[in-house]
């Protein structure tokens, strides 16, 4: 917000570039001795072969999560730029436009800590379900807002979804591959679902905003978000309990008594 005030909107792109370089450089702070690539794939100490692609793609839970993630990001990705345009349309300043991003980021950090802690206590599904159901409610709430400042405060809900998703989806991938391998592959599939939704969503939103306006856009994408939340709620079981069963089974097979 400070850079935009002093240097204009174009300063956002320079700050993103600098931040990206710092993020890339931080990879060199990871110590090689802290990594176990074999265990990180989801295999146990005594396993050497991971499950095949077919087994991965035939898993109904994985397919349901893939579809839910795609719809989540199909609905979520275009909302931030659309909201920034909506703020401007309501007479908001450039600083308020950038505040829509800052508000979400401030909320995202403590929510990510919450997600990591309570994803272990409550389970993956109830915590991730919060992110899925907050999204359609957030999108619908923009229709009722007429003050650009109200829009900025509503963006705090974006931080809830982003903070939870970024943490719990990795735990979900680990649960579904523990003892069977292919963790990186599954995480990549989930990232692909995110990317497809993130590309298609803004294309659709641009067309809808141009021809039918902001209200229709928010209604359409709230509907898509509701479908994604419904698929996740009805078709995805709690993976933490499943993970316990897999771990116990592997332990029994590897024990001397067995």
Secondary structure, DSSP 8 states (H G I E B T S, - for coil): -HHHHHH-TTHHHHHHHHHHHHHHHGGGGS-GGG--HHHHTT--TT------HHHHHH-HHHHHHHHHHHHHHHHHHHHHHHHHHHHHHTT--HHHHHHHHHHHHHHHHHHHHHHHHHHHHT-HHHHHHHHHHHHHHHHHHHHH--SHHHHHHHTHHHHHHHHHHHHHHHHHHHHHHTTT--HHHHHHHHHHHHHHHHHHHHHHHHHHHHHHHHHHHHHHHHHHHHHHHHHHHHH---HHHHHHHHHHHHHHHHSS--
